[in-house]
């Protein structure tokens, strides 16, 4: 699956990375490459935690949504 990432130059140096589809997924890195690798890990962690929370709340169903 692909996600949209916003890379921004951080004031203190390096880069911040935010996932538009998963607002809780935020990371940083000294280089663009490092920030992108770190955001991948953040996305995986957010998806894992979200999945665990969903199992506690009730039935899990997956749906396909066509992109515009």
C-alpha positions, 0 to 999 in steps of 0.5 A: 500500500502506498501512503502520502508523505510530507517532508519538511525541513526541521528548524533544528536541522534534518527533516520531519515526515508526516503521513497524510492518511495516518495523522498519528504517523510522524517521524524525523531524520537527519536526511530525507532518506533517513526520515523516509525510512523512519516514517515507514516504521512509524506507519507500521507501528500505527497500523499495528496498534490500530489493529490491536485496538480494533480487535478489542472494540469488535468485529474487523472488516476490510473494505476496498476504496477506489482512489480518485 
